[in-house]
Amino acid sequence: MEPRTIVITGASSGIGEAAARTLAQTGDTIVVVGRSVQRTQAVADDIGADHFIADFSRLDQVAELAVALKDKYPRIDVLVNNAGGIMAGRELTVDGHEKTFQVNHLAPFLLTRLLEDTLLASAAKVISTSSVAHALFGKLDIADLELTKKYSSSRAYGNAKLANILFTRELHRRFNEQGLSSAAFHPGGVATNFSAGSKSPLRFMYGSGFRTYMLTPAQGAQTLVWLAIGEPGLDWRSGEYFAKSKPARTSRAAKDGILARQLWEESANMVAAWLP
Protein backbone atom coordinates (compact mmCIF):
# COMPACT_ATOMS: atom_id res chain seq x y z
CA MET A 1 0.00 0.00 0.00
CA GLU A 2 1.21 3.47 -0.88
CA PRO A 3 2.21 5.60 2.12
CA ARG A 4 -0.62 7.81 3.33
CA THR A 5 -0.30 11.52 4.07
CA ILE A 6 -1.56 12.25 7.58
CA VAL A 7 -1.85 15.88 8.71
CA ILE A 8 -2.15 16.43 12.48
CA THR A 9 -2.82 19.87 13.93
CA GLY A 10 -1.94 20.65 17.53
CA ALA A 11 0.88 18.12 17.19
CA SER A 12 3.67 19.92 19.03
CA SER A 13 2.59 18.47 22.40
CA GLY A 14 -0.03 16.33 24.13
CA ILE A 15 -2.04 13.71 22.29
CA GLY A 16 -1.27 15.28 18.91
CA GLU A 17 2.45 14.76 19.45
CA ALA A 18 1.88 11.26 20.84
CA ALA A 19 -0.24 10.30 17.82
CA ALA A 20 2.36 11.69 15.42
CA ARG A 21 5.09 9.67 17.10
CA THR A 22 3.04 6.47 16.92
CA LEU A 23 1.86 6.98 13.34
CA ALA A 24 5.40 7.82 12.20
CA GLN A 25 6.21 4.15 12.79
CA THR A 26 3.77 3.09 10.04
CA GLY A 27 5.90 4.46 7.23
CA ASP A 28 3.25 7.01 6.30
CA THR A 29 4.06 10.67 5.61
CA ILE A 30 3.31 12.54 8.82
CA VAL A 31 2.74 16.28 8.73
CA VAL A 32 3.05 18.01 12.11
CA VAL A 33 1.25 21.33 12.53
CA GLY A 34 1.71 23.47 15.63
CA ARG A 35 1.78 27.01 16.95
CA SER A 36 5.21 26.92 18.62
CA VAL A 37 8.07 27.09 16.13
CA GLN A 38 10.58 25.42 18.45
CA ARG A 39 8.35 22.61 19.76
CA THR A 40 6.81 21.84 16.38
CA GLN A 41 10.17 21.65 14.63
CA ALA A 42 11.63 19.55 17.46
CA VAL A 43 8.84 16.96 17.20
CA ALA A 44 9.07 16.87 13.41
CA ASP A 45 12.85 16.50 13.42
CA ASP A 46 12.69 13.77 16.03
CA ILE A 47 10.31 11.58 14.01
CA GLY A 48 11.40 12.57 10.52
CA ALA A 49 8.14 14.36 9.69
CA ASP A 50 7.26 17.45 7.70
CA HIS A 51 6.03 20.43 9.69
CA PHE A 52 4.13 23.71 9.34
CA ILE A 53 3.52 26.56 11.77
CA ALA A 54 0.07 28.07 12.24
CA ASP A 55 -1.66 29.90 15.07
CA PHE A 56 -5.36 29.03 14.96
CA SER A 57 -6.25 32.29 16.69
CA ARG A 58 -5.41 33.92 13.33
CA LEU A 59 -7.54 32.90 10.37
CA ASP A 60 -5.02 34.35 7.91
CA GLN A 61 -2.49 31.79 9.15
CA VAL A 62 -5.07 29.01 8.76
CA ALA A 63 -5.67 30.09 5.16
CA GLU A 64 -1.92 30.22 4.51
CA LEU A 65 -1.57 26.74 6.01
CA ALA A 66 -4.23 25.37 3.67
CA VAL A 67 -2.47 26.84 0.63
CA ALA A 68 0.87 25.40 1.73
CA LEU A 69 -0.62 21.94 2.34
CA LYS A 70 -2.39 21.87 -1.01
CA ASP A 71 0.77 23.00 -2.80
CA LYS A 72 2.92 20.27 -1.25
CA TYR A 73 0.54 17.31 -0.99
CA PRO A 74 -1.60 16.26 -3.97
CA ARG A 75 -3.19 13.73 -1.61
CA ILE A 76 -4.19 14.14 2.03
CA ASP A 77 -5.50 10.84 3.31
CA VAL A 78 -6.14 11.85 6.92
CA LEU A 79 -6.73 15.29 8.41
CA VAL A 80 -6.70 15.34 12.20
CA ASN A 81 -8.26 18.52 13.61
CA ASN A 82 -6.71 18.32 17.07
CA ALA A 83 -5.59 21.88 17.90
CA GLY A 84 -7.55 23.48 20.73
CA GLY A 85 -7.65 24.52 24.35
CA ILE A 86 -9.49 26.28 27.18
CA MET A 87 -8.99 30.02 27.61
CA ALA A 88 -8.65 32.06 30.78
CA GLY A 89 -11.58 34.35 30.01
CA ARG A 90 -13.62 35.78 27.17
CA GLU A 91 -11.15 37.12 24.66
CA LEU A 92 -11.55 38.16 21.04
CA THR A 93 -9.07 37.17 18.36
CA VAL A 94 -7.70 39.58 15.77
CA ASP A 95 -10.51 38.26 13.55
CA GLY A 96 -13.10 39.44 16.08
CA HIS A 97 -14.26 36.00 17.24
CA GLU A 98 -14.40 34.54 20.73
CA LYS A 99 -11.07 32.74 21.04
CA THR A 100 -12.24 29.37 22.36
CA PHE A 101 -14.81 29.08 19.58
CA GLN A 102 -12.32 30.10 16.90
CA VAL A 103 -9.37 27.94 17.95
CA ASN A 104 -11.40 24.79 18.67
CA HIS A 105 -14.04 25.00 15.94
CA LEU A 106 -13.95 27.89 13.50
CA ALA A 107 -10.29 27.52 12.48
CA PRO A 108 -10.50 23.74 11.86
CA PHE A 109 -13.81 24.32 10.04
CA LEU A 110 -12.04 26.80 7.75
CA LEU A 111 -9.02 24.54 7.24
CA THR A 112 -11.22 21.60 6.31
CA ARG A 113 -13.31 23.69 3.92
CA LEU A 114 -10.20 25.12 2.21
CA LEU A 115 -8.81 21.59 1.78
CA GLU A 116 -12.19 20.24 0.67
CA ASP A 117 -11.27 19.47 -2.94
CA THR A 118 -8.08 17.66 -1.97
CA LEU A 119 -9.82 15.72 0.80
CA LEU A 120 -12.64 14.62 -1.50
CA ALA A 121 -10.23 13.59 -4.26
CA SER A 122 -8.29 11.57 -1.66
CA ALA A 123 -11.38 9.90 -0.14
CA ALA A 124 -9.93 11.21 3.11
CA LYS A 125 -10.77 10.76 6.76
CA VAL A 126 -11.37 13.91 8.84
CA ILE A 127 -10.89 13.22 12.54
CA SER A 128 -11.79 15.80 15.19
CA THR A 129 -10.70 15.77 18.82
CA SER A 130 -13.80 16.41 20.92
CA SER A 131 -14.43 15.72 24.62
CA VAL A 132 -16.99 14.47 27.12
CA ALA A 133 -17.09 18.16 28.07
CA HIS A 134 -19.57 18.57 25.21
CA ALA A 135 -22.16 16.78 27.37
CA LEU A 136 -21.09 18.27 30.69
CA PHE A 137 -20.94 21.94 29.68
CA GLY A 138 -22.16 22.32 26.10
CA LYS A 139 -25.34 24.38 25.61
CA LEU A 140 -25.06 25.71 22.09
CA ASP A 141 -27.24 28.70 21.24
CA ILE A 142 -27.12 29.22 17.49
CA ALA A 143 -28.03 32.90 18.03
CA ASP A 144 -25.08 33.43 20.40
CA LEU A 145 -22.31 31.06 19.32
CA GLU A 146 -19.64 33.35 20.77
CA LEU A 147 -21.24 33.72 24.20
CA THR A 148 -21.64 37.48 24.29
CA LYS A 149 -24.31 37.15 27.02
CA LYS A 150 -23.47 34.33 29.44
CA TYR A 151 -19.80 33.48 29.18
CA SER A 152 -17.87 30.94 31.21
CA SER A 153 -14.68 29.19 30.15
CA SER A 154 -16.30 25.80 30.81
CA ARG A 155 -19.34 26.54 28.68
CA ALA A 156 -17.18 28.01 25.90
CA TYR A 157 -15.09 24.86 25.83
CA GLY A 158 -18.10 22.55 26.09
CA ASN A 159 -19.79 24.39 23.23
CA ALA A 160 -16.68 24.11 21.07
CA LYS A 161 -16.41 20.38 21.72
CA LEU A 162 -20.11 20.01 20.92
CA ALA A 163 -19.45 21.94 17.71
CA ASN A 164 -16.73 19.41 16.81
CA ILE A 165 -19.25 16.56 16.94
CA LEU A 166 -21.91 18.48 15.02
CA PHE A 167 -19.30 19.37 12.38
CA THR A 168 -18.37 15.69 12.13
CA ARG A 169 -21.99 14.70 11.59
CA GLU A 170 -22.58 17.39 8.98
CA LEU A 171 -19.37 16.49 7.13
CA HIS A 172 -20.69 12.94 6.92
CA ARG A 173 -24.11 14.05 5.69
CA ARG A 174 -22.69 16.32 3.01
CA PHE A 175 -19.74 14.32 1.74
CA ASN A 176 -19.79 10.66 2.76
CA GLU A 177 -21.42 9.59 -0.50
CA GLN A 178 -18.48 11.25 -2.29
CA GLY A 179 -16.01 9.13 -0.34
CA LEU A 180 -15.07 11.35 2.61
CA SER A 181 -15.37 9.89 6.11
CA SER A 182 -15.49 11.75 9.42
CA ALA A 183 -15.21 10.92 13.10
CA ALA A 184 -14.99 12.72 16.44
CA PHE A 185 -13.53 11.23 19.60
CA HIS A 186 -12.99 11.75 23.30
CA PRO A 187 -9.36 11.04 24.29
CA GLY A 188 -10.18 10.57 27.98
CA GLY A 189 -8.75 12.46 30.94
CA VAL A 190 -5.21 13.08 29.72
CA ALA A 191 -2.48 14.59 31.88
CA THR A 192 -1.60 17.67 29.81
CA ASN A 193 -1.36 21.41 30.51
CA PHE A 194 -3.96 22.53 27.97
CA SER A 195 -6.29 24.03 30.61
CA ALA A 196 -3.64 25.56 32.87
CA GLY A 197 -4.46 29.16 31.97
CA SER A 198 -8.22 28.83 32.17
CA LYS A 199 -10.76 29.56 34.90
CA SER A 200 -12.63 26.35 34.19
CA PRO A 201 -13.14 23.79 36.98
CA LEU A 202 -11.23 21.44 34.68
CA ARG A 203 -7.99 23.19 35.58
CA PHE A 204 -8.18 21.81 39.12
CA MET A 205 -8.28 18.26 37.80
CA TYR A 206 -5.54 18.73 35.23
CA GLY A 207 -3.33 20.72 37.56
CA SER A 208 -3.63 18.72 40.76
CA GLY A 209 -2.92 15.36 42.27
CA PHE A 210 -5.61 13.87 40.03
CA ARG A 211 -2.94 13.77 37.33
CA THR A 212 -1.60 10.63 38.99
CA TYR A 213 -4.76 8.81 37.92
CA MET A 214 -5.03 10.32 34.45
CA LEU A 215 -4.01 8.93 31.10
CA THR A 216 -0.67 9.64 29.51
CA PRO A 217 -0.76 11.49 26.16
CA ALA A 218 0.15 8.20 24.43
CA GLN A 219 -2.82 6.48 26.05
CA GLY A 220 -5.11 9.38 25.18
CA ALA A 221 -3.96 9.20 21.55
CA GLN A 222 -4.93 5.54 21.12
CA THR A 223 -8.42 6.24 19.77
CA LEU A 224 -7.03 8.87 17.40
CA VAL A 225 -4.48 6.37 16.05
CA TRP A 226 -7.16 3.67 15.77
CA LEU A 227 -9.35 6.00 13.70
CA ALA A 228 -6.44 7.14 11.52
CA ILE A 229 -5.32 3.64 10.55
CA GLY A 230 -8.75 1.99 10.60
CA GLU A 231 -11.09 1.46 7.68
CA PRO A 232 -14.37 3.41 7.74
CA GLY A 233 -17.30 1.08 7.25
CA LEU A 234 -15.25 -1.85 8.50
CA ASP A 235 -13.50 -0.75 11.70
CA TRP A 236 -15.63 2.29 12.47
CA ARG A 237 -18.70 4.10 11.20
CA SER A 238 -18.41 7.53 9.59
CA GLY A 239 -20.15 10.48 11.23
CA GLU A 240 -19.98 9.03 14.73
CA TYR A 241 -18.35 9.85 18.09
CA PHE A 242 -15.92 7.45 19.76
CA ALA A 243 -14.12 6.83 23.05
CA LYS A 244 -11.79 3.97 23.99
CA SER A 245 -11.78 2.89 20.33
CA LYS A 246 -15.50 2.17 20.23
CA PRO A 247 -18.75 4.10 19.69
CA ALA A 248 -19.66 6.33 22.64
CA ARG A 249 -22.78 8.10 23.86
CA THR A 250 -23.29 11.77 23.17
CA SER A 251 -25.60 14.44 24.47
CA ARG A 252 -28.98 14.91 22.80
CA ALA A 253 -27.77 18.17 21.24
CA ALA A 254 -24.89 16.34 19.55
CA LYS A 255 -27.45 14.27 17.63
CA ASP A 256 -29.44 17.27 16.42
CA GLY A 257 -29.21 17.31 12.61
CA ILE A 258 -30.92 20.68 12.30
CA LEU A 259 -28.47 22.23 14.76
CA ALA A 260 -25.57 20.69 12.82
CA ARG A 261 -26.77 22.30 9.60
CA GLN A 262 -27.35 25.65 11.28
CA LEU A 263 -23.87 25.57 12.81
CA TRP A 264 -22.32 24.79 9.42
CA GLU A 265 -24.15 27.70 7.79
CA GLU A 266 -23.30 30.16 10.57
CA SER A 267 -19.65 29.04 10.58
CA ALA A 268 -19.46 29.46 6.81
CA ASN A 269 -20.81 33.00 7.15
CA MET A 270 -18.19 33.81 9.78
CA VAL A 271 -15.30 32.71 7.54
CA ALA A 272 -16.87 33.75 4.22
CA ALA A 273 -14.04 36.19 3.49
CA TRP A 274 -11.57 33.28 3.42
CA LEU A 275 -13.64 30.85 1.35
CA PRO A 276 -13.36 30.72 -2.45
C-alpha positions as CSV (number, residue, x, y, z in Angstrom):
1,M,0.0,0.0,0.0
2,E,1.2,3.5,-0.9
3,P,2.2,5.6,2.1
4,R,-0.6,7.8,3.3
5,T,-0.3,11.5,4.1
6,I,-1.6,12.3,7.6
7,V,-1.9,15.9,8.7
8,I,-2.1,16.4,12.5
9,T,-2.8,19.9,13.9
10,G,-1.9,20.6,17.5
11,A,0.9,18.1,17.2
12,S,3.7,19.9,19.0
13,S,2.6,18.5,22.4
14,G,0.0,16.3,24.1
15,I,-2.0,13.7,22.3
16,G,-1.3,15.3,18.9
17,E,2.4,14.8,19.5
18,A,1.9,11.3,20.8
19,A,-0.2,10.3,17.8
20,A,2.4,11.7,15.4
21,R,5.1,9.7,17.1
22,T,3.0,6.5,16.9
23,L,1.9,7.0,13.3
24,A,5.4,7.8,12.2
25,Q,6.2,4.1,12.8
26,T,3.8,3.1,10.0
27,G,5.9,4.5,7.2
28,D,3.2,7.0,6.3
29,T,4.1,10.7,5.6
30,I,3.3,12.5,8.8
31,V,2.7,16.3,8.7
32,V,3.1,18.0,12.1
33,V,1.2,21.3,12.5
34,G,1.7,23.5,15.6
35,R,1.8,27.0,16.9
36,S,5.2,26.9,18.6
37,V,8.1,27.1,16.1
38,Q,10.6,25.4,18.4
39,R,8.4,22.6,19.8
40,T,6.8,21.8,16.4
41,Q,10.2,21.6,14.6
42,A,11.6,19.6,17.5
43,V,8.8,17.0,17.2
44,A,9.1,16.9,13.4
45,D,12.9,16.5,13.4
46,D,12.7,13.8,16.0
47,I,10.3,11.6,14.0
48,G,11.4,12.6,10.5
49,A,8.1,14.4,9.7
50,D,7.3,17.5,7.7
51,H,6.0,20.4,9.7
52,F,4.1,23.7,9.3
53,I,3.5,26.6,11.8
54,A,0.1,28.1,12.2
55,D,-1.7,29.9,15.1
56,F,-5.4,29.0,15.0
57,S,-6.3,32.3,16.7
58,R,-5.4,33.9,13.3
59,L,-7.5,32.9,10.4
60,D,-5.0,34.3,7.9
61,Q,-2.5,31.8,9.2
62,V,-5.1,29.0,8.8
63,A,-5.7,30.1,5.2
64,E,-1.9,30.2,4.5
65,L,-1.6,26.7,6.0
66,A,-4.2,25.4,3.7
67,V,-2.5,26.8,0.6
68,A,0.9,25.4,1.7
69,L,-0.6,21.9,2.3
70,K,-2.4,21.9,-1.0
71,D,0.8,23.0,-2.8
72,K,2.9,20.3,-1.2
73,Y,0.5,17.3,-1.0
74,P,-1.6,16.3,-4.0
75,R,-3.2,13.7,-1.6
76,I,-4.2,14.1,2.0
77,D,-5.5,10.8,3.3
78,V,-6.1,11.8,6.9
79,L,-6.7,15.3,8.4
80,V,-6.7,15.3,12.2
81,N,-8.3,18.5,13.6
82,N,-6.7,18.3,17.1
83,A,-5.6,21.9,17.9
84,G,-7.6,23.5,20.7
85,G,-7.7,24.5,24.3
86,I,-9.5,26.3,27.2
87,M,-9.0,30.0,27.6
88,A,-8.7,32.1,30.8
89,G,-11.6,34.4,30.0
90,R,-13.6,35.8,27.2
91,E,-11.1,37.1,24.7
92,L,-11.5,38.2,21.0
93,T,-9.1,37.2,18.4
94,V,-7.7,39.6,15.8
95,D,-10.5,38.3,13.6
96,G,-13.1,39.4,16.1
97,H,-14.3,36.0,17.2
98,E,-14.4,34.5,20.7
99,K,-11.1,32.7,21.0
100,T,-12.2,29.4,22.4
101,F,-14.8,29.1,19.6
102,Q,-12.3,30.1,16.9
103,V,-9.4,27.9,18.0
104,N,-11.4,24.8,18.7
105,H,-14.0,25.0,15.9
106,L,-13.9,27.9,13.5
107,A,-10.3,27.5,12.5
108,P,-10.5,23.7,11.9
109,F,-13.8,24.3,10.0
110,L,-12.0,26.8,7.8
111,L,-9.0,24.5,7.2
112,T,-11.2,21.6,6.3
113,R,-13.3,23.7,3.9
114,L,-10.2,25.1,2.2
115,L,-8.8,21.6,1.8
116,E,-12.2,20.2,0.7
117,D,-11.3,19.5,-2.9
118,T,-8.1,17.7,-2.0
119,L,-9.8,15.7,0.8
120,L,-12.6,14.6,-1.5
121,A,-10.2,13.6,-4.3
122,S,-8.3,11.6,-1.7
123,A,-11.4,9.9,-0.1
124,A,-9.9,11.2,3.1
125,K,-10.8,10.8,6.8
126,V,-11.4,13.9,8.8
127,I,-10.9,13.2,12.5
128,S,-11.8,15.8,15.2
129,T,-10.7,15.8,18.8
130,S,-13.8,16.4,20.9
131,S,-14.4,15.7,24.6
132,V,-17.0,14.5,27.1
133,A,-17.1,18.2,28.1
134,H,-19.6,18.6,25.2
135,A,-22.2,16.8,27.4
136,L,-21.1,18.3,30.7
137,F,-20.9,21.9,29.7
138,G,-22.2,22.3,26.1
139,K,-25.3,24.4,25.6
140,L,-25.1,25.7,22.1
141,D,-27.2,28.7,21.2
142,I,-27.1,29.2,17.5
143,A,-28.0,32.9,18.0
144,D,-25.1,33.4,20.4
145,L,-22.3,31.1,19.3
146,E,-19.6,33.3,20.8
147,L,-21.2,33.7,24.2
148,T,-21.6,37.5,24.3
149,K,-24.3,37.2,27.0
150,K,-23.5,34.3,29.4
151,Y,-19.8,33.5,29.2
152,S,-17.9,30.9,31.2
153,S,-14.7,29.2,30.2
154,S,-16.3,25.8,30.8
155,R,-19.3,26.5,28.7
156,A,-17.2,28.0,25.9
157,Y,-15.1,24.9,25.8
158,G,-18.1,22.6,26.1
159,N,-19.8,24.4,23.2
160,A,-16.7,24.1,21.1
161,K,-16.4,20.4,21.7
162,L,-20.1,20.0,20.9
163,A,-19.5,21.9,17.7
164,N,-16.7,19.4,16.8
165,I,-19.3,16.6,16.9
166,L,-21.9,18.5,15.0
167,F,-19.3,19.4,12.4
168,T,-18.4,15.7,12.1
169,R,-22.0,14.7,11.6
170,E,-22.6,17.4,9.0
171,L,-19.4,16.5,7.1
172,H,-20.7,12.9,6.9
173,R,-24.1,14.1,5.7
174,R,-22.7,16.3,3.0
175,F,-19.7,14.3,1.7
176,N,-19.8,10.7,2.8
177,E,-21.4,9.6,-0.5
178,Q,-18.5,11.3,-2.3
179,G,-16.0,9.1,-0.3
180,L,-15.1,11.3,2.6
181,S,-15.4,9.9,6.1
182,S,-15.5,11.7,9.4
183,A,-15.2,10.9,13.1
184,A,-15.0,12.7,16.4
185,F,-13.5,11.2,19.6
186,H,-13.0,11.7,23.3
187,P,-9.4,11.0,24.3
188,G,-10.2,10.6,28.0
189,G,-8.7,12.5,30.9
190,V,-5.2,13.1,29.7
191,A,-2.5,14.6,31.9
192,T,-1.6,17.7,29.8
193,N,-1.4,21.4,30.5
194,F,-4.0,22.5,28.0
195,S,-6.3,24.0,30.6
196,A,-3.6,25.6,32.9
197,G,-4.5,29.2,32.0
198,S,-8.2,28.8,32.2
199,K,-10.8,29.6,34.9
200,S,-12.6,26.4,34.2
201,P,-13.1,23.8,37.0
202,L,-11.2,21.4,34.7
203,R,-8.0,23.2,35.6
204,F,-8.2,21.8,39.1
205,M,-8.3,18.3,37.8
206,Y,-5.5,18.7,35.2
207,G,-3.3,20.7,37.6
208,S,-3.6,18.7,40.8
209,G,-2.9,15.4,42.3
210,F,-5.6,13.9,40.0
211,R,-2.9,13.8,37.3
212,T,-1.6,10.6,39.0
213,Y,-4.8,8.8,37.9
214,M,-5.0,10.3,34.5
215,L,-4.0,8.9,31.1
216,T,-0.7,9.6,29.5
217,P,-0.8,11.5,26.2
218,A,0.2,8.2,24.4
219,Q,-2.8,6.5,26.1
220,G,-5.1,9.4,25.2
221,A,-4.0,9.2,21.6
222,Q,-4.9,5.5,21.1
223,T,-8.4,6.2,19.8
224,L,-7.0,8.9,17.4
225,V,-4.5,6.4,16.1
226,W,-7.2,3.7,15.8
227,L,-9.3,6.0,13.7
228,A,-6.4,7.1,11.5
229,I,-5.3,3.6,10.5
230,G,-8.8,2.0,10.6
231,E,-11.1,1.5,7.7
232,P,-14.4,3.4,7.7
233,G,-17.3,1.1,7.3
234,L,-15.3,-1.9,8.5
235,D,-13.5,-0.7,11.7
236,W,-15.6,2.3,12.5
237,R,-18.7,4.1,11.2
238,S,-18.4,7.5,9.6
239,G,-20.1,10.5,11.2
240,E,-20.0,9.0,14.7
241,Y,-18.3,9.8,18.1
242,F,-15.9,7.4,19.8
243,A,-14.1,6.8,23.0
244,K,-11.8,4.0,24.0
245,S,-11.8,2.9,20.3
246,K,-15.5,2.2,20.2
247,P,-18.8,4.1,19.7
248,A,-19.7,6.3,22.6
249,R,-22.8,8.1,23.9
250,T,-23.3,11.8,23.2
251,S,-25.6,14.4,24.5
252,R,-29.0,14.9,22.8
253,A,-27.8,18.2,21.2
254,A,-24.9,16.3,19.5
255,K,-27.5,14.3,17.6
256,D,-29.4,17.3,16.4
257,G,-29.2,17.3,12.6
258,I,-30.9,20.7,12.3
259,L,-28.5,22.2,14.8
260,A,-25.6,20.7,12.8
261,R,-26.8,22.3,9.6
262,Q,-27.3,25.7,11.3
263,L,-23.9,25.6,12.8
264,W,-22.3,24.8,9.4
265,E,-24.1,27.7,7.8
266,E,-23.3,30.2,10.6
267,S,-19.7,29.0,10.6
268,A,-19.5,29.5,6.8
269,N,-20.8,33.0,7.1
270,M,-18.2,33.8,9.8
271,V,-15.3,32.7,7.5
272,A,-16.9,33.7,4.2
273,A,-14.0,36.2,3.5
274,W,-11.6,33.3,3.4
275,L,-13.6,30.9,1.4
276,P,-13.4,30.7,-2.5
